[in-house]
């Protein structure tokens, strides 16, 4: 389950990076539709998995003041994978 969660966190982070880039093209590519931008960055097949990972991260934050070290390390590793294109 940890490996599946890591893959989904990677997909979530990649979608967030894509969203940060696509927001600058809101008018030219997506005709001002924020829904079209979100659909382009987070495909519908990811929605349930991303909801589960985001929900578990939120519950993790509610239990403590910060993210657990395991979840934070997983996020950092996935960001490195995205940055190095591995």
CORSUL-V533241 format. One record per pair of residues at least 24 apart in sequence whose ideal C-beta (glycine too) atoms are under 6 Angstrom apart, sorted by the first residue. I is the first residue (numbers start at 1). J is the second residue. D is the distance in whole Angstrom. If there is no record, write none. Layout:
i & j & d
I & J & D
I & J & D
//
This chain:
i & j & d
5 & 53 & 6
6 & 74 & 5
8 & 49 & 5
8 & 53 & 4
9 & 53 & 6
9 & 74 & 6
9 & 75 & 6
9 & 78 & 5
10 & 78 & 4
11 & 46 & 6
12 & 50 & 5
13 & 78 & 5
13 & 79 & 6
14 & 82 & 6
15 & 41 & 5
15 & 42 & 5
//
